[in-house]
Amino acid sequence: MNCSANERVHPVVVDGCDDGGLTKREYFAAMSLQGILANPELHDVLVETATEGSLHSTYGPAKFAAMSADALIAALNDELIPATEGGAS
């Protein structure tokens, strides 16, 4: 499977012109951030971690969401090994 971070999730084409839309990386990061914001305990840990590292407190959850998106894209690009050959099912 080939998953490009810069491909559009839902491309909007108007009169034959690409009108933008979110990239897969932006979409995956948004979904990750939504989950972080829905989980107060995880959010607080990420904010606390960012603050300890002298970053702005909102940077922690946002950075983690972007890293999660990158990790998902990398995982999607790994060659899947069928379960019969010892890979994950």
N, C-alpha and C positions, 0 to 999 in steps of 0.2 A: 504494500500500500504506500502510496506517495502522498504525503500531506504537507503542502507548502504553507508556511506561516503567513505568506503574503497573498494567498488566494482569498477571494471574497467568499463569505459564507452564503449570502443571498445577493448575488450581483443584481444591481438595478440597471437595466439597459433602457434608455429613452431615446427613441429615434436612432437606434444603432450605436449610441454612445454610452460607454460605461459611466454611470453616474455615481460610482463609488459604492459604499456599503462597508460594513465591518470586515476586516480581515479575519481569518481563522484565529490568529493569535489574539486579536482584540476580543473576539467573541469568547474564546476559551478563558481569557483573563477575566472578562466580565462575569462569566458564570462562576469562576472560582471566587472572585471577590463577593459575589452575591452570597455564596455559601459561607464565607468568612464573616460577613456582616450578620448573617442569620445565626451564627454561633458565637454568643457573647464571650464565652470562655476562651475560644481560640483567638478571637479578635483582641481581647485584652492581653493575651500572651504576646501576640505580634506587636501590639502597640508598645507594651512594656519593653520588649526586646529592642525595638527601634529607638525608644527613648534612651535606653542604657547606652546605645551606640552613638549617641548625640545626633540622631536623625530626627526629623520632624515626626511626631507620633503617628500621623496618617501614612507615612511612607512604608512602615512595616507591612501592614496588610496589602497595600498596593504592590509592593515588591514581591511579596510571597505569591500573590495572584499571577503576576507576570512570570515568575519562575515556574509556577504550576502549569501555566499555559505552554511554556517552552518544553517542560518535561512531558506533557501529554503529546505534543507534536513529535518529539523525539521517539516516544514509545510507539506512536502510530506508524512511524517510519521504519521501525524495526521489522525485519522479516519475521513473519509469524511461522512458528514451527508446529505442525500438526501434533495433537496430543499423543498420537500413536508413536511419534518419534521422540517423546520425552519432553515436549514443550507443555506450556500451560494450556489448560482446556478452556 
